[in-house]
Amino acid sequence: MNEAIHRKLSIAPDIVRDLLVKFIRNETNRTGITKVVIGLSGGIDSALSAYLATEALGRENIYCVLMPYRTSSHDSTTDAETVVRQLEVHAETIDITPMVEPLIEKFSDMDNVRRGNIMARERMIVLYDVSARERGLVVGTGNKTEILLGYTTIFGDSASAINPLGDLYKTQVKQFAAFMGVPQKILQKPPSADLWAGQTDEGELGITFDEADEILYLLVDERRTESEIADYGYDEMTIKKICRLMQVNQFKRRPPVIGKISYRTVNIDFRYARDWGT
């Protein structure tokens, strides 16, 4: 960890809270919808999203969904239940095991990544179905680090109507979550998508979030070159790996590319505001 760069990642949590609470309230209310739906995993990101949404809209308008799989950690469920009790929000548990097993069982050679993608997409199917039933917007829980590195399942955990955490690096999420009162047990456990036994986010990435965030901050926020970042003492292969992940996962950060044949093509030069007319 480079202490000087790490300090640059510090945020003013009271200002961030004000901005993100207003963001959730404004983006929800402008649609005429008053409720939101959040997939609560027991991890820090979804917990923080729930705390922010509750402050923005009131506990009566928050609907959390716990979606365990048969191999999910028991701690994940109990930690999610702790958040529900503390916030006093509506919640239900929907086991995704009987939904994903028929597809997984069809392919004996299926690896953990494919299994994880199926689970992530099934959870989003459940969330959007609940959102239709409850007439609420789906709140995303992905942070800036995951979005930039592509550490997300497209049309799975990356899908949402609004995302309050997408401009916060993982280390900033941890700092902000402590300020918002997220339980210490959730703050201290290793980040994990809990897609298979023993899985951790940093283990999969092969780099700590502290180091990844510092390099990403220099690349994205300060627009530094690879050689300039190496001058700070970071490993050149790690820098190249992060740059490569950002490049190859750009497709996850944009809408599907449309072949242009007209003068006004959606997402190319049809540039009205997203919610034109509202």
C-alpha positions in Angstrom: 0.0 0.0 0.0 1.2 3.5 -0.9 0.1 5.7 2.0 0.2 8.9 0.0 -2.0 7.5 -2.7 -4.2 5.7 -0.2 -4.9 9.0 1.5 -6.2 10.5 -1.8 -8.9 7.9 -1.7 -10.3 9.3 1.6 -13.8 10.7 1.3 -15.8 13.2 3.3 -18.5 10.8 4.4 -21.1 13.4 5.5 -21.0 15.0 2.1 -21.1 11.7 0.3 -24.1 10.6 2.4 -25.9 13.8 1.5 -25.2 13.4 -2.2 -26.2 9.7 -2.4 -29.3 10.0 -0.3 -30.5 12.8 -2.6 -29.5 10.7 -5.6 -31.7 7.8 -4.5 -34.6 10.0 -3.5 -34.5 12.0 -6.7 -34.0 9.1 -9.1 -36.7 7.1 -7.5 -39.3 9.8 -7.1 -38.9 11.2 -10.7 -40.3 7.9 -12.0 -43.4 8.2 -9.8 -42.2 5.1 -7.8 -41.7 5.2 -4.1 -40.2 1.8 -3.3 -36.9 0.1 -4.0 -35.8 -3.6 -4.1 -32.4 -4.6 -2.9 -30.7 -8.0 -3.1 -29.1 -8.4 0.3 -26.2 -10.8 0.3 -24.7 -10.2 3.7 -21.8 -8.3 2.2 -20.7 -4.8 2.7 -21.9 -3.4 -0.6 -25.5 -4.5 -0.5 -25.7 -3.6 3.2 -24.5 0.0 2.5 -27.0 0.3 -0.4 -29.8 -0.7 2.1 -28.7 1.8 4.7 -28.6 4.6 2.1 -31.9 3.7 0.6 -33.6 3.5 4.0 -32.4 7.0 4.9 -33.5 8.3 1.5 -37.0 6.7 1.3 -37.9 5.5 4.8 -37.9 1.9 6.0 -41.5 1.3 4.8 -40.4 1.7 1.2 -37.4 -0.7 1.3 -37.8 -4.4 0.3 -34.8 -6.6 0.7 -34.5 -10.1 -0.8 -32.1 -12.8 0.5 -31.3 -15.3 -2.2 -29.1 -18.1 -0.9 -27.9 -21.1 -2.8 -27.3 -24.5 -1.2 -23.6 -23.9 -0.9 -23.9 -20.3 0.4 -22.3 -19.5 3.7 -24.6 -19.6 6.7 -22.8 -16.4 7.9 -24.0 -14.6 4.7 -27.6 -15.2 5.6 -27.2 -14.3 9.3 -25.4 -11.1 8.4 -28.1 -10.1 5.9 -30.7 -10.8 8.6 -28.8 -8.6 11.0 -29.1 -5.7 8.5 -32.8 -6.3 8.1 -33.4 -6.3 11.8 -31.3 -3.1 12.4 -33.1 -1.2 9.6 -36.5 -2.7 10.3 -37.2 -3.1 6.6 -39.4 -5.5 4.7 -37.6 -8.7 3.6 -38.1 -12.2 2.3 -35.8 -15.2 1.6 -36.0 -16.9 -1.8 -33.8 -20.0 -2.2 -32.4 -20.1 -5.8 -31.2 -23.7 -5.5 -34.2 -25.3 -7.2 -34.1 -22.7 -9.9 -30.5 -23.1 -11.0 -29.8 -26.8 -10.3 -31.7 -28.1 -13.5 -29.4 -26.1 -15.8 -26.2 -26.8 -13.8 -27.0 -30.5 -13.8 -27.2 -30.6 -17.6 -23.5 -29.9 -18.0 -21.2 -32.2 -16.0 -18.1 -30.2 -17.1 -19.5 -26.8 -15.8 -16.8 -24.8 -14.0 -17.3 -22.5 -11.0 -17.3 -19.3 -13.2 -20.2 -20.6 -15.3 -22.1 -21.8 -12.1 -21.5 -18.4 -10.5 -22.8 -16.6 -13.6 -26.0 -18.7 -13.6 -26.6 -17.9 -9.9 -25.9 -14.2 -10.4 -28.4 -14.0 -13.3 -31.0 -16.0 -11.5 -30.8 -13.7 -8.6 -31.5 -10.8 -10.9 -34.5 -12.6 -12.4 -35.8 -12.9 -8.9 -35.1 -9.3 -8.0 -36.8 -7.9 -11.1 -39.8 -10.2 -10.5 -40.1 -8.9 -7.0 -39.7 -5.4 -8.2 -42.7 -5.9 -10.6 -44.8 -7.3 -7.7 -43.8 -4.5 -5.3 -43.7 -1.8 -7.9 -40.2 -0.8 -6.8 -36.9 0.1 -8.6 -34.0 -2.4 -8.3 -31.1 -0.7 -6.5 -27.6 -1.9 -7.7 -24.8 -2.7 -5.3 -21.7 -2.7 -7.5 -18.8 -0.5 -6.6 -16.4 1.4 -8.9 -13.6 -1.1 -8.5 -15.8 -4.0 -9.6 -17.3 -2.0 -12.5 -13.8 -0.9 -13.8 -12.3 -4.3 -13.5 -15.3 -6.2 -15.0 -15.6 -8.2 -11.8 -19.3 -8.5 -12.3 -21.8 -10.7 -14.3 -23.3 -8.8 -17.2 -27.2 -9.0 -16.9 -26.6 -10.4 -13.4 -25.3 -8.4 -10.5 -24.4 -5.6 -12.9 -28.1 -5.0 -13.7 -30.1 -2.3 -11.8 -32.3 0.7 -12.3 -30.1 3.0 -10.1 -26.7 2.4 -8.5 -25.7 4.6 -5.6 -22.2 2.9 -5.1 -20.9 2.9 -8.7 -18.6 5.9 -8.1 -17.1 4.6 -4.9 -14.0 2.5 -4.9 -14.1 -0.6 -2.7 -11.8 1.0 0.0 -14.1 4.0 0.0 -17.1 1.8 0.4 -15.6 0.3 3.5 -14.8 3.7 4.9 -18.3 5.0 4.1 -20.1 1.9 5.4 -18.4 2.3 8.8 -19.6 5.9 8.9 -23.2 4.8 8.0 -23.3 2.2 10.9 -23.0 -1.1 8.9 -22.2 -3.8 11.5 -18.6 -4.5 12.3 -18.8 -8.2 11.4 -19.8 -7.2 7.9 -17.1 -4.6 7.6 -14.3 -7.0 8.7 -15.0 -10.1 6.8 -13.2 -10.8 3.5 -15.2 -9.6 0.4 -16.8 -12.5 -1.3 -19.6 -13.1 -3.9 -20.2 -16.3 -2.0 -20.7 -18.2 -5.3 -18.8 -21.3 -4.1 -17.1 -22.5 -0.9 -14.0 -20.6 0.0 -14.4 -18.1 -2.8 -13.0 -14.6 -2.1 -13.0 -11.6 -4.4 -9.3 -10.8 -3.8 -8.4 -14.4 -4.3 -10.1 -14.5 -7.7 -8.6 -11.1 -8.8 -5.1 -12.0 -7.5 -4.6 -8.6 -6.1 -5.8 -6.8 -2.9 -8.5 -4.1 -3.2 -6.2 -1.6 -1.5 -3.6 -1.9 -4.3 -6.1 -2.2 -7.1 -7.9 0.9 -5.9 -4.7 2.9 -5.7 -3.7 1.9 -9.3 -7.2 2.5 -10.6 -7.3 5.9 -8.9 -4.1 6.9 -10.6 -5.2 5.5 -14.0 -8.8 6.8 -14.0 -9.0 9.8 -11.7 -5.5 11.3 -12.3 -5.1 10.0 -15.9 -1.6 8.7 -15.2 0.3 6.6 -17.7 1.5 3.1 -16.9 5.1 4.2 -16.6 4.1 7.1 -14.2 2.3 4.6 -12.0 5.3 2.3 -12.0 7.4 5.2 -10.7 5.2 5.1 -7.5 6.6 1.6 -6.8 3.7 -0.6 -8.1 4.5 -3.8 -9.9 4.5 -3.4 -13.7 2.8 -6.7 -14.3 0.0 -5.8 -11.9 -0.5 -2.4 -13.6 -0.7 -4.1 -17.0 -3.2 -6.7 -15.6 -5.4 -3.9 -14.3 -5.2 -2.0 -17.6 -6.0 -5.1 -19.5 -9.0 -6.0 -17.3 -10.4 -2.5 -17.8 -10.0 -2.8 -21.6 -11.5 -6.2 -22.2 -14.4 -5.6 -19.9 -15.5 -2.3 -21.5 -18.5 -4.2 -23.1 -19.9 -4.7 -19.6 -20.1 -1.0 -19.0 -22.0 0.0 -22.1 -25.4 -0.8 -23.7 -25.3 -3.3 -26.6 -23.7 -1.8 -29.7 -26.3 -1.1 -32.4 -25.4 -1.3 -36.1 -26.1 2.1 -37.5 -28.2 2.4 -40.6 -30.2 5.6 -40.0 -29.6 9.3 -39.1 -30.7 8.9 -35.5 -29.6 5.7 -33.8 -30.3 4.9 -30.2 -27.3 5.3 -27.9 -25.2 6.7 -30.8 -26.7 10.1 -31.8 -30.3 9.8 -30.4 -29.1 11.9 -27.4 -32.2 12.9 -25.5 -32.0 12.7 -21.7 -32.4 9.1 -20.4 -35.9 9.8 -19.1 -37.0 12.2 -21.8 -40.3 13.9 -20.9 -40.1 13.2 -17.1 
